[in-house]
Amino acid sequence: MEAYIVDWLNLLARWVHFITGIAWIGSSFYFIWLDDHLEAPKEATDEEKGVGGELWSVHGGGFYHSQKYHVAPRILPETLHWFKWEAYTTWITGMFLLILVYWYGAGVFLIDPSVADLSVPLAVGIAALFLVGGWVIYDLLCKSPLGKNDNAFSAVLMVLITLLAYGLCQLFSGRGAYIHFGAVLGTIMAANVFFVIIPGQRRMVDAAALGQLPNPEDGIKAKQRSVHNTYFTLPVLFVMTSNHYALTFAHEYNWAILVAISLAGALIRVYFVARHKGKASPLPVIIAGLILLLVAAVIVPKSRAAITGTVTLSMIRPVIESRCTTCHSRNPTHIAFPAAPSGVMLDTDEDIDSEALRIHQQTVVLKAMPIGNLTRISDEERALIDAWYLSRVQQE
Ligand code: HEC
């Protein structure tokens, strides 16, 4: 029953998480687009009112006219829409999911004894420290003199992000490391909104309400943080879907793959931001494409037959029974899985035979199963499954 409730909480939190995530990222993409498409106002009266740029658009059968003020309108409107709950609810539901799946389920999803044999409290403690530490270090850097030099700051950030990916991958299971990498960046993004962007906006609105000129420093700081958020977006979205791709997180050099794909994501975003402003060089996208191609070429799986001679199904059945069917069965005995994960059941010879491709893929090629190597499969047993699969292919 408990696992069933956990499944439902997972489903609901995930659903809300991506709805609010779409709203957050969608509106932030929209405002960047808007900013970069503004034209000088046509009406002289608008200029006098302090309008700096305007834009006409048509959407859903209606015409929209947006105007951006140089600083603030002289009289504040009665209703002023803020965009903050999208970010907060995305972070809150994301944390809820992280805690539910990876902390509460640390034994299955976060800890991999073949990476680091951590106890549950230690693993969760380290994970929490990364989330808090990531923000503290990033925020201090932004406020330091380095924060004023964009190029130097980007270089330092890249080094820190590489260390983050490397460090996490030395501590946690591949999928646990990847999701925490995304959670550290996602936490920085939400904290940027909560601690810097919104308070700055609030001070600007307060000043405008008093008829004073807002402090431009607030605007500059908010801009810097929202630019960072823009570049974090694509890497974070990759990480959020990465647990479907064992070919990335289960690889020996998973940390390098993570850094490379994140870099490609940031470069693609660089191109889109530049394109909004007018003609942009396609170079960043070309480099991003080459990085992705290179990663794909380097991690292409190789099949090695370490064992020669024909291996029959009856020879691998004991391996499946001891390493897989605690979870992958019509009646799983593992407490975390009341039903076979992904619907994969390996109780009978027919089951095993019909799942041969996926068994080989998950156990030998990707080494993603047994998950977190909870049932401690040995390299010899993986080699045996490999040889069985090859014998089978040769017979066909
Ligand atoms: C402790 C529980 C557990 C054990 C033991 C385990 N698995 Fe899994 N397996 C899972 C979970 C959880 C998933 C779903 C993973 C996901 O959502 O990405 C899964 C998914 C799979 C899938 C489907 C993957 C896909 O995306 O198509 C296959 C195939 C699989 N396991 C095979 C195996 C084999 C073979 C073994 C034994 C060598 C094994 N598993 C051992 C928990 C387990």
Residues whose N, C-alpha, C, O or C-beta is under 5 A from the ligand:
A	BS01	HEC	N243 R323 C324 C327 P341 S342 V344 R358 I359 Q362 T363 M369 P370 I371 L374 T375
